[in-house]
Amino acid sequence: MRTLTEQEVAARLGCSTSKIKRWRRAGALPYIPGRPVLIDEADLDACLESMKCRPTSYVVSTPGTLKAGSISSGAKAAGLSEKAQARLTKARRKRISRSGS
């Protein structure tokens, strides 16, 4: 088990020690209390993994056209209502048509 101080974690991530303290106090980053406060490297890795953004899964088959069903299937997986799926599909098609012209 390798442990890091708040300053070492902040330096590794390129952020402030205040941000690390906020994560700790919010319960997002487990720590070992004391002076100095220590953070297990495995806990830091798990925390960062849980904060990662995941890409959406809709596919553009050719420039300017959408593959049938690709947007709605992602929306269904996200648990959106049919009305919300329709609004999302319309907005994405509008965005694609603007970028193509």
Contacts in CASP RR format, 6 or more apart in sequence:
PFRMAT RR
TARGET T0000
AUTHOR 0000-0000-0000
METHOD contacts of the structure
MODEL  1
MRTLTEQEVAARLGCSTSKIKRWRRAGALPYIPGRPVLIDEADLDACLES
MKCRPTSYVVSTPGTLKAGSISSGAKAAGLSEKAQARLTKARRKRISRSG
S
1 40 0 8 1.000
1 41 0 8 1.000
1 42 0 8 1.000
2 40 0 8 1.000
2 41 0 8 1.000
3 32 0 8 1.000
3 38 0 8 1.000
3 39 0 8 1.000
3 40 0 8 1.000
3 41 0 8 1.000
4 12 0 8 1.000
4 38 0 8 1.000
4 39 0 8 1.000
4 40 0 8 1.000
4 41 0 8 1.000
4 44 0 8 1.000
5 36 0 8 1.000
5 37 0 8 1.000
5 38 0 8 1.000
5 39 0 8 1.000
6 17 0 8 1.000
6 20 0 8 1.000
6 21 0 8 1.000
6 24 0 8 1.000
6 36 0 8 1.000
6 37 0 8 1.000
6 39 0 8 1.000
7 17 0 8 1.000
7 36 0 8 1.000
9 20 0 8 1.000
9 39 0 8 1.000
9 44 0 8 1.000
10 16 0 8 1.000
10 17 0 8 1.000
10 19 0 8 1.000
10 20 0 8 1.000
13 19 0 8 1.000
13 20 0 8 1.000
20 29 0 8 1.000
20 39 0 8 1.000
23 29 0 8 1.000
23 47 0 8 1.000
24 31 0 8 1.000
24 37 0 8 1.000
24 39 0 8 1.000
28 47 0 8 1.000
28 50 0 8 1.000
28 51 0 8 1.000
29 39 0 8 1.000
29 43 0 8 1.000
29 44 0 8 1.000
29 47 0 8 1.000
30 39 0 8 1.000
30 40 0 8 1.000
30 43 0 8 1.000
30 47 0 8 1.000
31 37 0 8 1.000
31 38 0 8 1.000
31 39 0 8 1.000
31 43 0 8 1.000
32 38 0 8 1.000
32 39 0 8 1.000
32 40 0 8 1.000
56 74 0 8 1.000
57 70 0 8 1.000
57 73 0 8 1.000
57 74 0 8 1.000
57 77 0 8 1.000
58 66 0 8 1.000
58 70 0 8 1.000
58 71 0 8 1.000
58 74 0 8 1.000
58 92 0 8 1.000
59 67 0 8 1.000
59 70 0 8 1.000
60 66 0 8 1.000
60 67 0 8 1.000
60 96 0 8 1.000
61 67 0 8 1.000
61 70 0 8 1.000
63 100 0 8 1.000
64 96 0 8 1.000
64 97 0 8 1.000
64 99 0 8 1.000
64 100 0 8 1.000
66 92 0 8 1.000
66 93 0 8 1.000
66 96 0 8 1.000
71 85 0 8 1.000
71 88 0 8 1.000
71 89 0 8 1.000
71 92 0 8 1.000
72 85 0 8 1.000
72 89 0 8 1.000
75 84 0 8 1.000
75 85 0 8 1.000
75 88 0 8 1.000
75 89 0 8 1.000
76 85 0 8 1.000
80 88 0 8 1.000
END
